[in-house]
Amino acid sequence: MDDQISSGDEHGHGELGDAEYAEFMELAAQEGFAAEDVEGALEDAGHGPLPVLAVVGRPNVGKSTLVNRIIGRREAVVEDRPGVTRDRVTYEAEWAGRRFKVVDTGGWEIDVLGIDAAVAAQAEFAIEAADAVVFVVDAAVGATDTDEAVVKLLRRAGKPVVLCANKVDGPSGEADAAMLWSLGLGEPHPVSALHGRGTGDMLDEVLKALPQAPAQTFGTPLGGPRRVALIGRPNVGKSSLLNKVAGEERVVVDQLAGTTRDPVDELIELGGKTWKFVDTAGIRRRVHLIEGADYYASLRTAAALEKAEVAVVLLDVSESISVQDLRIISMAVDAGRGLVLAYNKWDTLDDERRFYLEREIERDLVQVRWAPRVNISARTGRHVEKLVPAIETALEGWETRVPTGRLNAFLGELVAAHPHPVRGGKQPRILFGTQAGTRPPRFVLFASGFLEAGYRRFIERRLREEFGFAGTPIHLSVRVREKRGKR
């Protein structure tokens, strides 16, 4: 009989085993949910890490316009000059029923080092994170020296590439697009990102290039080193911390194919274990940026997070918690990675600064109270060893799964003791739920009506109190039962 037992993934119901899935579907039918609605909710919530598509190219070829077209909304900033800065650089997209992430490299600053340096700096960060690349070229202008430089970078990276010949607004531009065969990247796909012409055909090619799941997602089946992203705003002490934890115990430095910089992934012995630190500090700043500094930092952070399982966010306690600190923490949470907050330069604190710091933490970091906290000094090595149990705690929470039966018993008690407030004469109820996935934990709740954001936060808080989930974000989605006419 054992050979007839298959995993839930093969049947498309996430991490639920066959018996648990059958019991769950029976419960859903009793509550009046159609099977296709329940399966759709499980699929939406249960998908694992998404493959990543990077959109690269020189300035003003229409990258951000193309990104907006791909994601179906005007979210990436579009201007007709270089130097545009943005907080977000990654977006979620869907085409032909498949989901993927898009990394946009649309904005930059150009200085005396020239446009080639700016393009190369952005492209290498984005390609680092990507499973496939869309290389955007202005078909009306043709291939430039900068385009040729990006082609060399792409060839070294060895990632699948879809060549997008943009600004082809009509049949007359097809000949211009055909000239781009000369780049040696295969067929140029004529597109007008502005008007949508040809983007569907190009996205079909993108789906062929993207893996169903990232080729390398999280630790290898044989128990390879767990991956930790060391992130934080510039000059917060990332390099010092990496050097301190590496010390003389460094095992090996990975040679990363396809980059034009020194290796940045370090295999490090810490706490009796080998960890792979995905470092953002080791990426050399090739261009002196002013307006675009935050943008580049965001791009480096996004690349590191895509490769990591846990993010250690370094905060400089000698300075007030900044907007950029909060943005980086949000990026880690949005990416669904485990989270550890490392407060650096703790040895420099006096009583007054410590007093105000604790109040800043209470005010600004209330949404991530669940993240393990470590007070360290990267310079002296003070309490650096405490990073290991904090990282292990975050990984454990990140991979925790609650059986459906136990979850529903908990939800039943919770709803009975703390029902949703009455709104408009109606009181929505949580009918049942399941944990559709882990890494991070993803829950689907099925309800009789809309659940307010405050009540959802209350549920998340109680889930943490009951089951732990320390050091990990929780994704909570709600599917409302549709009203059906009486038969």
RAVEN-V525976 format. One record per residue. N is the residue number from 1. PHI is phi in whole degrees, 0 to 359 (999 if undefined). OMEGA is omega in degrees with one decimal (999 if undefined). D_FIRST is the distance of its C-alpha to the first C-alpha in Angstrom with 2 decimals. Layout:
N PHI OMEGA D_FIRST
N PHI OMEGA D_FIRST
This chain:
1 999 -173.6 0.00
2 301 -176.5 3.80
3 288 177.5 5.49
4 269 -179.0 5.47
5 275 -179.0 7.11
6 237 -178.1 10.68
7 286 178.7 13.94
8 298 -177.2 16.50
9 301 -177.7 18.92
10 293 179.3 17.19
11 264 176.8 17.55
12 79 176.8 21.06
13 241 169.3 20.91
14 59 -174.6 22.07
15 259 175.7 20.64
16 278 174.1 19.02
17 291 -175.6 15.30
18 300 -178.6 13.58
19 295 180.0 14.06
20 295 179.4 17.51
21 295 -179.8 18.40
22 296 178.4 17.73
23 296 -179.2 19.79
24 293 -179.7 22.39
25 293 176.5 22.84
26 295 177.5 23.35
27 298 179.9 25.97
28 297 179.5 27.60
29 295 178.8 27.93
30 297 -179.0 29.57
31 270 174.5 32.08
32 88 177.8 32.97
33 266 176.7 31.47
34 290 -177.1 30.45
35 302 -177.6 26.96
36 293 177.8 28.59
37 293 -179.2 30.86
38 293 179.9 28.15
39 297 177.3 26.07
40 296 179.2 29.37
41 295 178.6 30.23
42 296 179.7 26.96
43 294 180.0 27.43
44 298 -174.4 31.07
45 273 -169.8 30.48
46 266 -177.8 27.28
47 294 178.2 28.42
48 278 179.5 28.78
49 303 -174.4 31.96
50 270 173.0 33.71
51 296 -171.5 35.08
52 243 177.5 38.81
53 247 176.6 41.59
54 261 176.2 45.06
55 251 -175.4 48.16
56 235 179.9 50.97
57 154 -178.9 54.44
58 286 -176.8 58.08
59 299 170.1 59.88
60 64 174.2 60.70
61 263 175.7 58.43
62 102 -177.3 56.59
63 296 -177.4 53.52
64 293 175.5 53.58
65 298 178.3 54.32
66 293 178.3 51.29
67 300 177.4 49.12
68 300 179.4 50.41
69 294 -178.3 49.59
70 293 -175.9 46.00
71 276 173.0 45.30
72 81 177.1 47.17
73 202 -178.3 49.76
74 272 -176.8 52.86
75 243 175.3 51.68
76 288 -177.2 52.58
77 288 179.9 56.32
78 238 171.9 58.33
79 221 -176.5 61.91
80 268 175.4 64.13
81 223 173.6 64.95
82 288 177.8 63.01
83 99 179.2 62.71
84 284 178.5 60.58
85 246 -178.5 58.55
86 216 174.2 55.48
87 281 -174.6 53.27
88 264 175.6 49.97
89 233 178.5 48.87
90 240 -178.8 45.22
91 222 176.2 44.04
92 261 -177.8 40.81
93 226 177.3 40.72
94 216 176.1 38.58
95 214 178.8 38.87
96 53 175.9 36.89
97 82 178.9 34.23
98 248 -179.2 33.77
99 260 175.1 35.13
100 200 176.4 36.94
101 260 177.2 39.74
102 243 173.5 43.24
103 258 -178.6 45.59
104 265 176.9 49.16
105 242 -170.6 51.94
106 277 -171.0 54.77
107 242 178.6 57.39
108 197 170.7 59.44
109 247 179.0 62.82
110 245 -179.7 64.72
111 236 -173.7 67.30
112 295 178.1 69.56
113 289 172.0 66.67
114 98 -173.8 66.10
115 292 -178.5 63.52
116 299 -179.5 61.49
117 296 -179.2 60.80
118 295 179.6 59.71
119 296 -177.9 57.33
120 297 -179.3 55.86
121 299 179.7 55.36
122 294 -174.4 53.47
123 298 -177.0 51.46
124 292 176.7 50.21
125 296 -176.2 49.02
126 292 -179.2 47.19
127 297 177.2 45.69
128 307 -175.0 44.46
129 273 -163.1 42.17
130 267 168.6 41.21
131 265 176.6 38.37
132 207 -173.7 40.78
133 228 165.5 44.48
134 258 179.3 46.76
135 260 -174.5 50.17
136 263 177.9 52.87
137 234 176.8 56.16
138 282 -175.7 59.20
139 295 -178.1 59.61
140 292 -179.6 63.20
141 273 -176.0 64.19
142 90 -177.3 62.16
143 287 178.5 60.70
144 255 176.9 62.71
145 299 178.4 62.93
146 296 176.8 60.76
147 301 179.6 58.10
148 298 179.0 58.28
149 293 177.8 57.80
150 294 178.0 54.63
151 302 179.2 53.35
152 298 178.7 53.81
153 298 -179.3 51.87
154 294 -179.9 48.99
155 296 179.1 48.92
156 295 -177.1 48.74
157 291 178.4 45.90
158 73 178.5 43.73
159 274 175.1 42.10
160 299 -176.6 41.61
161 234 170.7 44.81
162 250 -177.2 45.70
163 272 -179.1 49.49
164 255 176.1 51.00
165 269 -172.4 54.55
166 274 178.1 55.75
167 68 172.1 58.86
168 262 -171.7 58.58
169 272 -179.3 59.90
170 195 -178.0 60.59
171 303 -178.1 60.68
172 296 -179.1 63.66
173 273 -177.6 61.52
174 298 180.0 59.01
175 295 177.4 61.30
176 299 179.7 61.46
177 296 -177.8 57.68
178 298 179.9 57.56
179 297 -175.7 59.84
180 281 169.0 57.07
181 305 -175.8 55.29
182 297 179.5 57.69
183 289 177.6 55.63
184 77 179.7 53.05
185 254 -178.8 50.05
186 94 -172.5 49.19
187 291 173.2 49.86
188 282 180.0 51.81
189 259 -177.4 50.52
190 292 -173.4 53.59
191 218 163.1 53.24
192 243 -179.0 55.50
193 299 -177.8 53.85
194 293 -175.6 56.71
195 257 178.4 56.28
196 90 -177.3 52.60
197 296 174.5 53.37
198 79 -176.0 50.66
199 291 178.9 48.45
200 297 178.7 45.56
201 297 179.8 45.50
202 295 179.9 45.75
203 292 173.6 42.81
204 300 177.7 40.70
205 292 177.8 41.50
206 300 -179.7 40.72
207 297 177.1 37.16
208 293 -177.3 36.76
209 280 -177.7 38.09
210 281 172.7 36.07
211 288 175.6 32.57
212 300 172.6 29.83
213 222 -179.1 29.78
214 305 -178.1 32.31
215 301 177.6 31.87
216 229 -174.0 32.41
217 259 -179.7 31.63
218 231 -171.4 31.03
219 341 -174.0 30.71
220 294 179.6 28.89
221 302 -178.1 25.28
222 273 176.1 26.92
223 84 178.1 28.94
224 296 -177.6 32.12
225 301 175.4 35.13
226 289 -171.7 34.95
227 256 -175.0 37.45
228 238 175.5 40.39
229 269 176.8 43.00
230 260 -171.8 46.47
231 233 -178.7 48.32
232 159 -178.8 51.55
233 290 -177.8 54.83
234 303 174.5 57.20
235 64 179.6 59.01
236 267 176.3 56.89
237 112 -177.8 56.16
238 295 -179.1 52.95
239 297 180.0 54.47
240 298 -179.2 55.89
241 293 -179.9 52.59
242 298 178.8 50.71
243 296 -178.0 53.42
244 291 -178.6 53.35
245 288 177.5 49.61
246 287 178.2 49.68
247 48 176.3 52.79
248 266 -174.6 52.71
249 266 -177.4 48.99
250 299 -177.4 47.95
251 274 -175.9 45.36
252 199 174.8 45.58
253 247 -178.6 46.55
254 290 169.7 44.28
255 269 -177.9 46.03
256 268 179.9 44.94
257 293 170.8 45.35
258 85 177.4 47.29
259 240 -178.5 49.53
260 250 -178.3 53.28
261 224 178.8 53.48
262 292 177.7 52.74
263 300 -178.7 49.19
264 234 177.3 48.24
265 268 -175.7 44.77
266 242 169.5 45.20
267 272 -169.4 42.75
268 232 173.3 44.17
269 274 179.0 43.70
270 210 179.2 44.02
271 63 178.2 43.03
272 78 180.0 41.40
273 231 173.9 39.03
274 263 179.4 39.35
275 238 172.5 39.53
276 256 178.1 40.23
277 269 176.3 43.15
278 271 -168.5 43.54
279 265 172.1 47.28
280 262 -177.7 49.45
281 286 -174.5 52.59
282 281 179.3 52.66
283 278 -175.2 53.06
284 289 175.4 56.74
285 284 -175.6 58.70
286 277 -179.1 60.14
287 231 179.5 62.24
288 273 -171.9 64.41
289 260 175.8 63.19
290 244 -178.6 64.98
291 296 -173.3 63.70
292 270 -175.2 60.39
293 299 179.7 59.56
294 297 -179.7 57.15
295 296 179.6 55.46
296 297 178.5 54.88
297 298 178.9 53.60
298 296 -178.9 51.11
299 294 177.4 49.95
300 297 -179.3 49.48
301 296 179.7 47.63
302 299 179.5 45.29
303 297 -179.8 44.53
304 294 -178.0 43.78
305 296 179.9 41.55
306 298 -177.1 39.41
307 265 -169.1 38.63
308 253 172.1 38.15
309 254 179.4 35.73
310 231 175.1 38.48
311 254 169.3 42.11
312 261 -179.7 44.86
313 266 -179.2 47.84
314 269 179.1 51.13
315 237 -179.9 53.97
316 272 -173.8 57.57
317 286 179.4 58.84
318 283 178.3 62.44
319 237 177.7 62.29
320 295 175.4 61.35
321 299 -170.8 57.83
322 259 175.2 58.37
323 300 -179.9 57.06
324 293 174.4 55.52
325 302 -178.4 53.68
326 296 179.4 52.23
327 296 -178.5 51.34
328 293 176.1 49.41
329 299 179.0 47.49
330 298 178.4 46.70
331 298 179.6 45.46
332 294 179.7 42.97
333 294 -179.7 41.78
334 297 179.0 41.60
335 285 178.1 39.62
336 74 179.5 36.99
337 264 170.4 37.48
338 300 -172.6 37.67
339 224 171.7 41.34
340 233 177.8 43.69
341 258 -179.4 47.43
342 250 -178.2 49.65
343 269 -173.2 53.27
344 271 -179.7 55.36
345 66 -178.6 58.91
346 299 -179.0 58.43
347 291 -179.1 61.07
348 267 -173.7 63.69
349 287 166.5 63.36
350 259 -174.3 66.35
351 298 -177.4 66.26
352 293 -179.1 67.47
353 296 179.0 64.92
354 298 178.1 62.10
355 301 -177.7 63.28
356 287 178.7 63.16
357 298 -179.4 59.87
358 300 178.4 58.05
359 287 174.4 59.45
360 296 179.6 58.40
361 297 -179.6 54.82
362 296 -177.0 54.88
363 278 -169.2 56.33
364 264 -173.3 54.60
365 245 -178.2 51.17
366 297 -177.7 50.23
367 285 -179.8 47.28
368 236 176.5 45.66
369 300 -177.6 46.31
370 286 -176.8 42.65
371 280 174.9 43.24
372 303 -176.9 43.84
373 241 178.6 47.48
374 230 178.0 48.98
375 260 -170.5 52.75
376 226 167.0 53.60
377 228 -180.0 56.37
378 294 -176.6 55.36
379 290 -176.2 58.84
380 264 -176.3 58.86
381 87 -178.3 55.14
382 300 174.8 55.38
383 61 177.1 52.01
384 299 -179.0 50.18
385 295 179.6 47.67
386 286 175.4 46.68
387 297 -174.4 45.09
388 297 178.0 42.01
389 298 177.7 40.91
390 293 178.0 41.76
391 295 179.4 39.62
392 296 176.5 36.70
393 298 -180.0 37.13
394 296 178.9 37.09
395 295 179.8 33.93
396 297 177.8 32.14
397 296 -177.8 33.26
398 297 -175.5 32.41
399 256 -177.1 28.74
400 288 175.0 28.37
401 229 179.6 25.90
402 259 177.7 26.22
403 301 -174.8 23.25
404 300 -179.8 24.05
405 299 180.0 24.46
406 293 179.5 26.88
407 298 -177.4 28.71
408 289 173.4 29.36
409 297 177.6 30.62
410 297 -178.9 32.97
411 297 179.1 34.08
412 299 178.5 34.80
413 294 -178.2 37.04
414 295 -178.5 38.69
415 295 179.2 39.58
416 294 -177.8 40.93
417 277 -175.6 43.11
418 223 -179.9 44.13
419 293 177.2 43.98
420 296 177.5 44.91
421 301 176.8 48.68
422 286 178.6 49.99
423 228 179.2 51.12
424 62 179.6 53.09
425 78 -179.3 52.51
426 238 179.3 48.71
427 233 179.9 46.25
428 295 -179.8 42.99
429 235 168.7 39.93
430 282 -176.6 36.68
431 272 178.1 34.11
432 189 -179.8 30.91
433 200 176.0 29.57
434 206 172.0 26.84
435 266 -173.1 26.87
436 279 -177.5 25.88
437 193 176.0 26.25
438 234 175.3 27.72
439 57 4.9 30.30
440 269 176.8 32.27
441 299 -179.1 30.80
442 233 -176.6 30.85
443 249 170.8 30.84
444 241 175.6 31.07
445 251 177.3 32.95
446 253 -170.4 33.27
447 228 178.8 36.70
448 276 179.7 39.11
449 196 -176.8 41.80
450 295 176.4 42.99
451 260 -178.1 42.67
452 294 -177.2 45.71
453 301 -180.0 45.54
454 297 179.2 46.93
455 289 176.4 44.23
456 296 177.6 41.52
457 296 176.9 43.16
458 298 178.6 43.21
459 299 179.8 39.46
460 299 -179.9 38.87
461 299 -179.7 41.20
462 289 174.1 39.46
463 300 179.6 36.01
464 294 -179.9 37.52
465 297 -175.3 39.09
466 277 -169.7 35.89
467 244 178.4 33.26
468 99 -178.3 35.44
469 59 176.5 34.95
470 296 173.2 37.99
471 77 180.0 39.05
472 223 169.3 37.04
473 291 175.3 37.98
474 240 175.7 35.93
475 261 -176.3 35.49
476 238 176.2 35.69
477 241 -175.9 35.55
478 236 174.6 36.22
479 247 -177.1 35.27
480 268 179.3 37.70
481 293 178.8 36.81
482 284 176.7 38.79
483 286 179.3 41.11
484 240 179.8 40.28
485 296 179.8 42.81
486 291 179.5 42.63
487 268 999 41.31
